[in-house]
Amino acid sequence: MTPADLDFVAALVRAHAGVVIRADKAFFIETRLGPVARREKVPGVPALLEKLRQTPDPVLTRQVVEATLMQETSFFRDRAVFERIGKVLLPELAARRPDGRLRVLCAGCATGQEAYSIAMLATDLAAPAAVEIVAVDFGQFPLEKARTGLYTHFEVQRGLPIRRLLAHFDKIDENWRIRADLRQMVQWVELNLLDDLTGLGNFDLVLCRNVLGSLTPEAQTRVLASLEAACRPDAVLVVGAQETPALSAAFRPAGSPGLWQRSPTVAPVPSSASTPVPARTQA
């Protein structure tokens, strides 16, 4: 991949997803775009990009952007965060609700491990919490995998304790599938985080972890405003432990890196995101 090719891909990804592609990612990007080139029946990634330059195509552009975006995730990634969510946040938030029901948003859910980790935490509580999880991502193909709940042995080994594997998964040949009761807790929504999220409703717990650091400053501002608007008055927002979001005065640190509690006495800043494109929803 030439520097010009990388610049072309980086410009597409920045424009459509607000994500910054670093100069040292040329090999990674070329590897990710190889399957797209094969599907298009062109002889390699340079030919794919030249085709897109010569004949702009919104469908092919989306495929290139989607393939380029990183989908790094695992079950219970950053275990200390999930321990606090399971032992403290879910019980405390549920106790504040008259019906005990909670809504959780996983923004940038990739192939679904984070959303299913929350589902397992909710069902493993001494008094299981009634939780509805909405999981959002830009990519169609990661969401298709997430919806199936089917993971390889390597994927379940990454962060998933054996007791939870045996309690919540069924062995399917050489793979593992999360059980139907947990799959039914999650609604999968194909939606760009640069679009307005408020159509999804309000949430008690919002996770957007290890996403903000890859965005342009303008995209960060836009996404944070949308996430804040989706939070209920006492909601908790969870970002990556190393991320330092420029949140409004409505939020204060919640005791652990990456956790922010919204104060019900401070009004949030209204979202400035544009009108959303229609989201594709998968139950």
N, C-alpha and C positions, 0 to 999 in steps of 0.2 A: 504494500500500500504506500503510495507516494504521499509526501506532505500535503500536496494539493487535495488528494483524495480524503485524507484525514480532516483537513480544514472543511471540506464540503460536508462530510458526515457530521462534524462538530457543529456546524452552522444549522443543519437540519434539527439535530437533537436540542440545541439551545432554543431554537424558534418554537418547536412543538412541545417540548417538555420542560424547558427552563433548566436543563442539566448541562453542566460544564464537562466537556471531555478533555482530559489532559493529553499533552503531546506524547507522553510515554505509553499511551494505550493503543498504538497502531496495531500491534500484533493481536491484542485482545479483540479489537474491533473487527479486524479481518477474519478472525476465527469465528466470531459471532455471525458475520454476514455471509459466510460460506454457504450455509443451508439455504439462505434466501436466494443466492445466485443460482444454486442448483434447481430450486423450485421455478425460477424464471427461465431456466434452460439457457443461461449465458455462460461463457467460458471464464468464470472467475469473478472475484469482487471488483476489480477495476472495470470490467465490462458492465457489471451491474450498475456501478455508479455513473458510468458514461451514459448508459441508457436512461438513467434518471435525470441526468443533466440535459440530455437532448429532448426528452419527452417527459416533462413533469407529470407525475401520476400520484394523486393523493393516497390511493390504496398502497402502492409500492412504497411511497414515502413513509407511511405509517409502519409498514413491515420493517423497513430499515431502522426506523427510530426504536421500535419495540425490541428488535433483536439486539440493538446496541445497549439498551439500558441494562444496568447490572441488576441481577436478581439474587443477590447473596442473602441467604436466610437459613435458619435452622430452628429446630424445636428448642424452646426455652433459652434462646440466645441471650447472653448476659443473665446468668441464673439469679444473681442477687436482685435484679429488677423484678423478675417473675416471682421470687419468694415474697417480696413486699406486696406485689399485686395480689397474690393468693392469700397471704396470711393477714394483711392489713387492709388494703384498699377495697377489695371486693366485699368483705364483711362489713366494713364501715359504711360504704356507699349503700349497700343493700339495707342496712339498718335505718338509714335516713329516709327510705322510700316506704310509704304506707303499704304498698303491695309487694315490696321486696324485689321488684323487677328492675333490671338494669339494662341499659343499652351501651354497647361498646363499639367504637369505630377503630378499625385497623386500616390506616392510610398507607398505601404502598405495601400491600400485603404479599406481593410476589406469588410464590407457589403455595402459600397458605399455612406454613408451619406456625407462624405467630398467632393467627386466628385460632387454630386448633389448640395451641398451647393454652390460650385463654379459656377455651371451652373445657379443657381438661381440668384447669384450676377451679372453674366454677362448679363442676360436677363432683370434684374431690373434697369440697368443703364439708365440714361436719354437718352443717345445715346447707345443702346445695342451693346455690343462688340461681334464680330464674334469669338467665342472661340471653339477650338477643345480640348477635354480633353481625355487624355490617363490615365487610372487607372490600377495600377499593384498590384497584390498580389500573394502570394505563394499558397493560398488555393483555391481549385476548388469550394467547397461548398459556401463559402462567396461570391464568384464572381457570382455564379448562382443566389443567392438572389439579389445581387446588380443589375444584368442585368434585373431582373423582375421589379425593382423599386417599389416593394410592401412591405409596412411596417405596423406594428401593431400600434394601437392607442398609446400604451406606447412609441414606438420608435419615433413617430412624436412629442410626447409631450416633448421629451428631446431636448431642444434647438431650436425648430422650431417655430417662431412667427406665430400666428394664421392667420395673413394677408397673409403670404407666403404659409401656408398650404392651404388656400382657393384659392389662385391664381394659385398654381402650382400642386395641387393634386386633384385626383378624389376619391370619397368614393366608396369603393368596399366591400360591406357587412360590416364587422366590421373593415376592414383595409383601408389603404390609398395607392393609387398608383400615383407616380409622372407622370406627363403628357408626352405624346409621344415626344413632341418637345424637352424636356430636356433629355429624355432617348437617343435620337438620337445624342446628343452632346458628348456622352461618348463612348469611345472604351475600352472594358475590356480585359486585357491581363493577363493570368496566367503565372507568371514568378518569379523566385527566385531573390531577390534583391542582392544575392551574385554573380549572373551572370551579364554579361555585358549588360548595358541598352542602349548602343549607337545605337543598331539596331532599337530603337524606334524613332530615329531622335533627333532634338534639340528643346529646349523648352524655352519659355519666363518666365514662372513661374513654379517652382518645389517645391512640398510639400512633405516632409518626416517627419511627425510630430509624436513625441512620439514613435519612432521606435529605434533610435540610442542608447538610454539609456539602452535598453535590450540586446544589442549586445556585443560580446566579443570585446576587443580592435582591434584584427586583422580584425574581420568582419566590425567594424566601419570604419577602414581605407579603406577597400575595397569598401564598399558601398559609402562612401563619394567621393572617386576618381571617381566612376562611375557616381554619381549624378553631380559632377562638369563637367565631360566630356559631359553630356547631356545638360548643360546650354548654351544658346546663350551668346554672349559677354556682354550684359547688363542685363542678366536675374536676377531674384530674387529667392533665395533659402529660404524656410521656414521650420524650424525645430521646435521642441517643445520649449516652452518658458523657460523651465528649462534645456534644453540641451545645452552643450557648445562644438560644433563640432570643431575638429582640422582641419579647412579649410586652403587651400593654401592662398598665398598672393594675389590671384586674387579676394578675397572676403573681404568686409568690412561690419561692422554693418549698418543696414538700418533703425535705428531710433526706433525700437520696439523690445522687447525680442523675439528671435527666427528668426528674419528677417535679411537676408544677401544679399547685392547687389554685383553682380560681376562687376568689373571694366573692361571696354572693352580694356584698355591699358595694361593689365597684362595677359599673357598667362596662361591657367590652367595647372595643372599637368596631364599628360596623365593617363587614367584609366589603372590599373593593373589587372583588373578583367579577369577571364579566358574566353575562348570561350563560348558563351551562349548555353544552351540547347534550342531546338526549343520552342518558346512560343506558348501557345494556346490562340487564340484571339477570343473574343466574341463581336460582334458589339452591 
